Amino acid sequence: MIKQFTIVSSLVLLVGAQLVSGRSDGVVITKEPIHGVTGKDYVFQCTQTRESGPAPDLSWDFEGNAISNDSKYSVENVKDEEASSTVSNLTIKNAQLEDDGTYNCHGHESSATAELILAPSVTVTVTDVEGGFILAKGTKIGCVVKGNTSNDNVEWSIRGTKLIPGKQDINGDEVDDVELSDGNILEFLTDDENLVGEYNCTKTLADNIVVFDVHVIGTDIDIDVPMSIKVSEGEDGDITCKATSIPLAKITFYHEGQLITDGFEDRYKIMDKPALQKHEVIKVLTIKKVEQADATSPNYTCTASNGAVEKSQIVLLRIRDRLAALWPFIGIVSEVIILIVIILIHEACTKGEDIGEVDDDEEDHLLQKDRTITRDGERETRMRGTNN
């Protein structure tokens, strides 16, 4: 009897001890492992929930060194006492290669491990230009790896095709188009338009692959669109936009910043026209039944883009009155009428002779009658009397 009592008492004490201490689930870390590049912030999250008892305390260390809030790390713990759980977020700020390694989260009677795998930042530098650039013979682009690592394991590719070291023919015309030399420098040996497209620089470090793109275009965009168009009220107005480039440009229209699509607001129609020359795109925007109210927002924009370069031109819509075509005719008729009136007035003022005046011919005739010639040839003038 005494032995049975002792055994029961021991079981009660053991159960009581378990209720006081509580049984913990294992510590869980999300996002494990993390792959990234230097210069960015990375966050690990650690959680633990107990079946009973207070929410557990969680702490972090990096390869055995305790972590606290400072300029390098940020630790935030959120406890839920009702659920007996804790969530801890560890932020590694501006991670560098020396932050690459193992991070441990310690909880109640358990811990978990996570790994941060970093690669140095990879940038693509382009000779004399930024971003997308115009293809030209002799242009060089280089893939430069920043960080405490070598330039090994760097590859260039175009449209998914890997470029091999040395000279290479891209378009199959038996002419070398590019040359990949030491230092990951890619040089264009021709200006063939087949070299246009996306070039990828890929850096592989352990399990991490970093890819950067460079967009190469053949030519800049030459956009041809009128500065303004005149449209009579009630008629349709057409804006013709031409763009020439390699690769072919894509043309879009905007009205006061709003994109216009075919059939937009039942007022617009966009049509393609046959190109007049190679590498040219022509689109026509038709504005249906222009009204005077359109003069309040007359700005239309034609934009052309070939993936790397974008150019725009504003077109001003000028609206003429319905009777505008009659004004030249009315002006001509008015001038004719005024000219006729002037001629009639002039004729009326100069018609007939002035009374009391003698013509010059009649006066000369009278003088001839008063002259006589003598025998010796001398001329003698006689004065007539009033009685003769």
RABEL-V417254 format. One record per run of one state. SS is the DSSP state (A for helix, B for strand, O for the rest). FROM is the first residue (numbers start at 1). TO is the last residue. If there is no record, write none. Layout:
ss=SS from=FROM to=TO
ss=SS from=FROM to=TO
This chain:
ss=O from=1 to=1
ss=A from=2 to=21
ss=O from=22 to=23
ss=B from=24 to=24
ss=O from=25 to=27
ss=B from=28 to=30
ss=O from=31 to=33
ss=B from=34 to=37
ss=O from=38 to=41
ss=B from=42 to=50
ss=O from=51 to=58
ss=B from=59 to=62
ss=O from=63 to=64
ss=B from=65 to=66
ss=O from=67 to=72
ss=B from=73 to=80
ss=O from=81 to=84
ss=B from=85 to=92
ss=O from=93 to=96
ss=A from=97 to=99
ss=O from=100 to=100
ss=B from=101 to=106
ss=O from=107 to=110
ss=B from=111 to=119
ss=O from=120 to=121
ss=B from=122 to=126
ss=O from=127 to=132
ss=B from=133 to=134
ss=O from=135 to=139
ss=B from=140 to=145
ss=O from=146 to=153
ss=B from=154 to=158
ss=O from=159 to=160
ss=B from=161 to=162
ss=O from=163 to=165
ss=B from=166 to=168
ss=O from=169 to=177
ss=B from=178 to=181
ss=O from=182 to=184
ss=B from=185 to=188
ss=O from=189 to=192
ss=A from=193 to=195
ss=O from=196 to=196
ss=B from=197 to=205
ss=O from=206 to=207
ss=B from=208 to=217
ss=O from=218 to=221
ss=B from=222 to=224
ss=O from=225 to=227
ss=B from=228 to=232
ss=O from=233 to=236
ss=B from=237 to=244
ss=O from=245 to=249
ss=B from=250 to=255
ss=O from=256 to=257
ss=B from=258 to=260
ss=O from=261 to=263
ss=A from=264 to=266
ss=O from=267 to=267
ss=B from=268 to=273
ss=O from=274 to=279
ss=B from=280 to=287
ss=O from=288 to=291
ss=A from=292 to=297
ss=O from=298 to=298
ss=B from=299 to=305
ss=O from=306 to=309
ss=B from=310 to=320
ss=O from=321 to=321
ss=A from=322 to=350
ss=O from=351 to=359
ss=A from=360 to=369
ss=O from=370 to=370
ss=B from=371 to=373
ss=O from=374 to=378
ss=B from=379 to=381
ss=O from=382 to=388
